[in-house]
Amino acid sequence: MTTGLPELNFPHRHILGIEGMTREEINFLLDLSDSYVAQNRRVDKKSALLRGRTLINVFFENSTRTRTSFELAGKRLGADVINMSVSTSAIKKGETMIDTAMTLNAMGPDVLVVRHPHSGAVQLLAEKVTCSVINAGDGSHEHPTQALLDALTIRRRRGALDGLLVAICGDILHSRVARSNIQLLNIMGARVRLIAPRTLLPAEAGRLGAEIHHDIRKGLEGCDIIMMLRLQTERMHGSFVPSIREYFHFYGLDHEKLSCAKPDALVMHPGPMNRGVEIDSELADDIDRSVISEQVEMGVAVRMACLDTLTRDLPANRSLDEGEPTR
């Protein structure tokens, strides 16, 4: 490494979730990500750090931002990057996910980046391969690199996360982004508020380590950061909101509702945005309050840091028996 950063013995073979990470490990990843922000702003953005390494993106769910971000991250570090098209893969012919994982593992990749619609599926896959696995989102469970890039965005704007009051607003029930962010923010010393109608909160919401609010104006009082979440209609089976119009009226963020927060509060959204549903279009484009574009930029740097960390001193033939520290 040429970043000049202190070395950390990162004990995890995979990055499957924020759960199980320490404050020191998170700070290490954020510090390393900071160095890659600088690299990505140069004219020549590529290095040869991962020359000879192979990254395979395996997305069982459609994705534009996350898959492209991982692809860019791998290529900027000099890795060979392959995007596997699940829609035309053997899975569509009846092959199980585990058989697909074993087939890919036999090809000798260094890292698999996996997104899957079912919670826990990426963990199961990781137990069957000898390479490292990064969870790019599994069902409603976790999306660790999204939480890391959100944290990096906040830290670069506010200097630290400790002591900040962060509101997460919208479809908490179906959001892996919310779960990873709640865990990370609690670990890093921030206070978390969840703002949502009762129908969009999980049954265990009271045990997540966050305040619960159903009134957005009350919930935004004194907040430093507001994270808006997309209504995940593709995961909804039944009626969770009366109508899109009514949802925006009560929970969609606009300048009027934002005025309840601190005067310099920042607005975030993991994307893709539904303008006029969870956030007003004018506010989404407000360069003084919205950091949504910065989140996208930070995503590439965070994923470079994760790839760098997991491939350090990677043995040529790692045994499954070596295992992964308990998460």
Secondary structure, DSSP 8 states (H G I E B T S, - for coil): --S---------S-B--STT--HHHHHHHHHHHHHHHHHHTSSS----TTTT-EEEEEESS--SHHHHHHHHHHHHTT-EEEEEEGGGSGGGGT--HHHHHHHHHHT--SEEEEEESSTTHHHHHHTT-SSEEEEEEETTTB-HHHHHHHHHHHHHHHS--TT-EEEEES--TT-HHHHHHHHHHHHTT-EEEEE--GGGS-TTGGGSSSEEES-HHHHHTT-SEEEE----GGG--S-SSS-HHHHHHHH-B-HHHHTTS-TT-EEE--S---BTTTB-HHHHT-TTTB-HHHHHHHHHHHHHHHHHHHTTT--TT--GGG-----
